[in-house]
């Protein structure tokens, strides 16, 4: 981590200055400044257009019920590309433009997405939602509803425990008498 911070805040600005000085010697000061501004403007317009395209892909996948994981990673890469293009310098502009090209961005986003995926291991073969699964107490439940009783023990001098029946949304666990509302 220290090496990455060292590269970002010390080595990269020194390299950018060296390249800017060299280009300034060849082209002159004002053409170099104009070129840096031009690359930023063109880069930001490309980020905007490709960002809108990526957003459309995300909405399309969401409407079809698919998870837009890779598209979200591509959107993050477009944000990084925009940041790199705004930073003055030719090295950051070059890397930003590389991230804007679909030939580079899509495979890199796919690789990063696969690296970021988490493996979820379900206990007992259960799923999420309304499927039956084991709850943390070893009992089967439906969804996030658990059956049980509780006692209120607020005052140690009170010897009578208050018991309350907890309602459930699972109609198979209740008999006909307990389904009726109590007055």
Helices and strands as residue ranges (DSSP letters): H 2-6, I 7-11, H 12-27, H 29-63, H 69-86, H 90-100, H 102-116, G 123-125, E 132-134, E 140-142, E 149-152, E 162-165, G 171-173, H 176-179
